[in-house]
Amino acid sequence: MIKLPTSLENIETFMAIKVESGKYWSETDINPGVYGYQVQKGTKWKEGLTEEQIKDFEKEMGLTFPLPLINFYLTMNGLDKPGINVSGSNKGEPKYQPIYYSYPENLPQIKEMIAWIYEENHIEQETMLQAGISRIFPISGHRFMLVDEPTCPILSMYGTDIIYLSENIVNMLVNEIFDNVENISEFENPPTNAPKIKYWLKV
């Protein structure tokens, strides 16, 4: 069992997640009965971005990253192997795609994901900002960060299917990567505590 720090402001939290997840993936095999993309055994995080690269990233996205997102990308920038989908042991060739988006490799995909959510929900970014609705940024698959909310919560967003997923990026990473965290209760997000976040014209 491992114990992980919880602070969003402290880059050491992200460093601990990076180190411990690398150890975890070095010993974790693919589950052949699972549908969806899994991290391949032996996968490691790529090196984080420099402050200059993050500024370039922000310019490309047209927004200033919140501190949790900056700490995330300063520490790690996607994985060195793509995720693998074995489709629950169904016959056929495995499929591969990135699990965590990296810069600049996945910049087109990041922009496409954001544009797709706006299009599916029939809303423009300017309308959202005027209504006080947070902008979004995809972290992993269909997991999006609300970059303008105080704790930068994470939503699962697939077209118009939008649900609250996690209080913050640290909680998301810990819950989706590990099954051996001693202090896991510090990263839990009870549904009854889900905040009333104004997003996509809902309150």
Order of alpha helices (4+ residues) and beta strands (2+ residues): alpha-beta-alpha-alpha-beta-beta-beta-alpha-alpha-beta-beta-beta-beta-alpha
